[in-house]
Amino acid sequence: MKTNIYLDYNATAPIRPAVIDMVSATMSQVGNPSSVHHAGRKAKAVTEEARTKVAALVGSRVRDVMFCSGGTEANNAVIRGSGAQSVIISATEHDSILAAVKHVAVPVYKLAVDASGLVDIDQLKSLLKEAPAPALVSVMMANNETGTIQDIKQVVEIAKEYGAVVHTDAIQAAGKLTIDMPSLGVQYLTLSSHKIGGPQGVGAVILSPTAPLKALIVGGGQELGRRSGTENVAGIAGFGVAAFEALVGLSRGNAVTEIRNSLEKTLRSFSNEIIIAGHPDHRLPNTSCIAMPGVKGETQVMHFDLNGICISSGSACSSGKVKTSHVLSAMGYSDDVSECSIRVSLGYKSTLADVEAFTAAWKTLYDRAGKRA
Amino acid sequence: MNSLKTPIYLDYQATTPLDERVLAVMMPFLTTKFGNPHSSTHSFGWEAEAALDIAREKVANVIGANDHEVSFLSGATEANNLVIKGVMNVWGKKKPHLVTALTEHKCVLEAAYHCKRAGYDVTLLPVGPDGLIDLNLLEETVSEETALISVMAVNNEIGVIQPLQEIGAIARKKGALFHTDAAQAFGKIPLDVQSLNIDFMSISGHKIYGPKGVGAVYKRTGRQTALSEQMSGGGQENGMRSGTQAPALVAGLGAAADIALNEMTQENDRLTALMGCFKASLCKSLPGVLINGHEEKRLAGNLNISFPGLDGDMLISSLRTLALSSGAACASAVSGPSYVLEAIGRSKQEAKSSLRIGIGRFTTEAELEFAAEKIIEAVQTLGGVKS
């Protein structure tokens, strides 16, 4: 019965085979990219090749890609290092943004979202009027729990009117949506390797050509002085390959959309009381946040685990703690709904059979819960 | 000699080759055990989390620490930034003084300058001609205003081992905290945080045949070692360092630490003998060379040597079959003389005529014989070192 169906891609994605090959091959070569000798130059060539590929994923200039240790560092680097006089963040940002703003010495404002998770544009305008300029507006491209996709272009247009700059956390959006940083007009964009099938321990800040960034970690002056420390050469190489494969995957269209839609359709045919949170249309093609009223998320997660299916109740970083989702609360859901929700997130290896196994296990639990009630 | 594979890698202080045994431990976490260690709801997450615990125990074991006192992060640069800025930030005006040394790694110095710009009082201690700090001067400098003393265990350019025991004793006596950047020392010389009174230690993976992109920080419990975090978020690593941990990298660091500990004595004896012969043959053929740093209190795998009258960059470029450097890797691109060599009293010319030779686990006797021959030949051709 233990089949190990992995449906938790938003927590971390299985590493792509081509990435594994690249990482292990690079691991076997010695060389510090800062060394001027042959071994060092070879290592440097590896990081620069990867930089080109990551730049291509988001349409940025190669030199505007700054590698670091992951999405959390990338988000902290931007929030703490932009030099803005105030920070406006949406209420549904990732924990790394919510926590980082507690450490900036400037006023911080929180932007509300509507029931579908979209930011309140009118409130954005009024906050921008009030906030000391220049403000940094940080709105994630797609939410990790619900998959709701924000209209970043619109956020940028409004921000510009007030001389504000925009950061978008594109960690969950990368590889799932086509991203073109210049046409979005954001000053900062952050990425994580392991969410797109690359290795853990690598991420990037992509800057616009004019964006300032005060280094979070100082020292040897690597990454154009923006991030010191010997580069994780193998990790960066793997990130590059993952970015390339993600880009190729995007050009082929998103096969997971159909599988995800079939999952939701099946569940709705089982029950008309389920709640699927997030925007009906503007949503990542791989994410479903589903509440089964009356059945606690933890119970559901355990049930699926017993059936060999890996899902989560909320985001991975907070799933260790017993607390309700700040994302669902911000969207106006009650604690009751929030406590009964799970997150299913699909990826490049997911199949219709995986989803069928999931819906079958869901039905078993639902029927059992129904009998008890 | 023809059987030797060139270029011969002699830059073990810049980075070390990954040990195959370490790679073998890492691979499962890149392939089948790919979970997010913070996913508490399924077995992929538990498996990854267990990897972190095992590695934590192994790293702690090398330095006599408790497991929970070790946290993982992206490397020694991050660790040094975290401890120096983090401690000063917590103490603030109560204890605004930071003491460190002129020959510290660039990232410690940069973190110290950052503190200075933030209004803290920073003392950069000089070192003697042997590269060691003056303990009397340290004792005079440290006061009740001093929050932190940060002195590296082993210097990355000249390999000298600082008197950690004495520094730790002074720190305790004066009520200051003691941090040591052990990037070059961890797993290479015995380090015991209890007997040395070390409160914080920075550790790097890729200097001990482990992967790049991972390091650890030791933070003592039971003293006032609070520090403000520089990465906030999911609250991983007891809230000290947020961000998804990379189980492959962390497991690699753990395995590398374990191997280093088990093989330390044997490896040090081997490297001491190899380096002894190498140094003797250079000194014999080139009598005017200057050895930089204390001759005994040093890392077995390091030799820093000046060839008066020569330009180090020119020397290196004529040694195509050897991969070595004139100093710290991060400073490689900058052609100025080494600040470490200037701090031990070498002239600019002398400093610019130096080579750093770093040997390690995979260096063979034949490689070093070849290297000595090539260096002697090149120095003589370039007409350096007056005897």
Contacts between the chains, C-beta under 8 A, distances in Angstrom:
chain1	res1	chain2	res2	distance
A	4	B	43	7.8
A	6	B	44	6.7
A	8	B	36	7.6
A	8	B	39	6.2
A	8	B	41	7.9
A	8	B	42	6.8
A	8	B	44	7.4
A	11	B	35	7.8
A	11	B	36	4.3
A	11	B	38	7.8
A	11	B	39	4.8
A	11	B	45	7.5
A	12	B	34	6.5
A	12	B	35	6.4
A	12	B	36	3.8
A	12	B	39	7.3
A	12	B	244	6.8
A	13	B	34	7.8
A	14	B	34	4.9
A	15	B	30	5.4
A	15	B	31	6.9
A	15	B	34	5.4
A	20	B	27	8.0
A	20	B	30	5.2
A	20	B	31	5.9
A	23	B	30	6.0
A	24	B	23	6.7
A	24	B	27	6.7
A	24	B	30	7.2
A	27	B	18	4.9
A	27	B	23	5.6
A	27	B	26	7.5
A	27	B	211	6.5
A	28	B	17	7.9
A	28	B	18	6.6
A	28	B	23	7.1
A	30	B	9	5.7
A	30	B	15	6.4
A	30	B	16	6.9
A	30	B	17	4.0
A	30	B	18	7.6
A	31	B	15	6.6
A	32	B	11	7.4
A	32	B	14	4.2
A	32	B	15	3.9
A	32	B	206	7.8
A	32	B	329	4.5
A	34	B	14	7.4
A	34	B	329	4.2
A	34	B	330	4.9
A	34	B	332	5.5
A	34	B	333	6.8
A	35	B	11	5.9
A	35	B	14	4.9
A	35	B	15	7.6
A	35	B	323	7.5
A	35	B	325	5.8
A	35	B	329	4.6
A	35	B	332	5.5
A	36	B	316	7.8
A	36	B	325	7.0
A	36	B	332	4.6
A	36	B	333	6.7
A	37	B	7	7.1
A	37	B	11	6.7
A	37	B	316	7.4
A	37	B	322	8.0
A	37	B	323	4.1
A	37	B	324	6.7
A	37	B	325	6.6
A	38	B	7	5.3
A	38	B	323	5.7
A	39	B	7	7.1
A	39	B	9	6.1
A	39	B	11	7.1
A	39	B	323	4.8
A	40	B	11	7.7
A	40	B	14	7.2
A	40	B	323	7.6
A	40	B	329	7.0
A	40	B	332	7.2
A	68	B	74	7.5
A	69	B	73	7.3
A	69	B	74	3.5
A	69	B	75	7.9
A	69	B	78	7.1
A	69	B	213	6.7
A	69	B	243	6.5
A	70	B	74	7.9
A	70	B	243	4.7
A	70	B	244	6.0
A	70	B	246	7.8
A	71	B	243	7.2
A	71	B	244	7.5
A	72	B	231	5.5
A	72	B	232	7.9
A	72	B	233	4.3
A	72	B	234	6.9
A	72	B	242	5.0
A	72	B	243	3.4
A	72	B	244	7.1
A	73	B	74	7.2
A	73	B	231	5.4
A	73	B	243	5.9
A	75	B	233	7.1
A	76	B	230	6.9
A	76	B	231	4.6
A	76	B	232	6.2
A	76	B	233	7.2
A	76	B	242	7.8
A	80	B	230	7.8
A	94	B	233	7.2
A	95	B	233	4.8
A	95	B	234	5.0
A	95	B	235	7.5
A	95	B	242	7.5
A	96	B	231	7.6
A	96	B	232	6.6
A	96	B	233	3.1
A	96	B	234	6.8
A	96	B	242	6.1
A	96	B	243	7.3
A	97	B	233	7.9
A	98	B	233	8.0
A	99	B	232	3.3
A	99	B	233	5.0
A	99	B	235	7.6
A	99	B	242	6.6
A	100	B	231	7.9
A	100	B	232	4.8
A	100	B	233	7.0
A	102	B	232	6.7
A	103	B	228	7.6
A	103	B	232	6.1
A	192	B	244	7.7
A	194	B	36	7.6
A	194	B	244	6.6
A	194	B	246	7.6
A	199	B	30	6.5
A	199	B	246	6.6
A	199	B	248	6.5
A	199	B	249	7.9
A	200	B	36	7.7
A	200	B	244	5.8
A	200	B	245	7.1
A	200	B	246	3.6
A	200	B	247	6.8
A	200	B	248	6.8
A	200	B	249	7.2
A	201	B	74	6.9
A	201	B	213	5.1
A	201	B	214	6.6
A	201	B	245	7.7
A	201	B	246	3.0
A	201	B	248	7.7
A	201	B	249	4.9
A	202	B	213	6.8
A	202	B	246	7.9
A	216	B	81	7.7
A	216	B	230	5.9
A	216	B	231	7.6
A	217	B	77	5.9
A	217	B	78	5.4
A	217	B	81	4.8
A	217	B	107	7.7
A	217	B	230	7.3
A	218	B	81	6.3
A	218	B	107	6.4
A	218	B	110	3.8
A	218	B	111	5.9
A	218	B	113	7.9
A	218	B	114	5.9
A	219	B	77	4.5
A	219	B	80	7.1
A	219	B	81	7.1
A	219	B	105	7.2
A	219	B	106	5.1
A	219	B	107	2.6
A	219	B	108	7.9
A	219	B	110	5.1
A	219	B	111	7.4
A	219	B	330	7.0
A	220	B	77	6.9
A	220	B	106	4.9
A	220	B	107	6.2
A	220	B	328	7.5
A	220	B	329	7.5
A	220	B	330	2.7
A	220	B	331	7.4
A	221	B	106	7.5
A	221	B	330	6.5
A	222	B	330	6.8
A	228	B	77	5.1
A	228	B	81	7.8
A	228	B	106	7.7
A	228	B	107	5.6
A	228	B	110	7.0
A	228	B	330	7.6
A	229	B	74	6.4
A	229	B	75	4.8
A	229	B	76	7.6
A	229	B	77	3.3
A	229	B	78	5.9
A	229	B	107	7.2
A	230	B	15	6.6
A	230	B	75	6.1
A	230	B	77	7.2
A	230	B	204	7.7
A	230	B	206	6.2
A	230	B	212	5.6
A	230	B	329	7.5
A	230	B	330	7.9
A	231	B	212	6.7
A	231	B	213	7.5
A	232	B	74	7.1
A	232	B	75	7.8
A	232	B	211	7.4
A	232	B	212	4.8
A	232	B	213	2.4
A	232	B	214	7.6
A	232	B	249	7.5
A	233	B	212	5.4
A	233	B	213	7.9
A	234	B	211	6.5
A	234	B	212	6.7
A	234	B	213	7.5
A	235	B	211	7.9
A	235	B	212	7.4
A	235	B	213	4.8
A	235	B	246	7.4
A	235	B	249	7.3
A	298	B	41	7.7
A	301	B	41	4.2
A	301	B	42	7.4
A	302	B	41	7.9
A	304	B	42	8.0
A	305	B	41	6.8
A	305	B	42	5.1
A	305	B	43	6.9
A	310	B	39	7.7
A	310	B	41	7.4
A	310	B	42	3.8
A	310	B	43	7.3
A	310	B	44	5.7
A	311	B	41	7.0
A	311	B	42	7.3
A	312	B	39	6.0
A	312	B	41	4.9
A	312	B	42	7.5
A	313	B	41	6.2
A	315	B	234	8.0
A	316	B	36	4.6
A	316	B	38	4.9
A	316	B	39	4.4
A	316	B	40	8.0
A	316	B	45	7.2
A	316	B	234	7.8
A	316	B	244	7.4
A	317	B	38	5.3
A	317	B	233	6.7
A	317	B	234	2.8
A	317	B	235	7.3
A	317	B	236	7.1
A	317	B	242	7.8
A	317	B	244	7.4
A	318	B	234	6.8
A	319	B	38	7.3
A	319	B	39	6.2
A	319	B	40	5.1
A	319	B	41	5.5
A	320	B	38	6.2
A	320	B	40	4.3
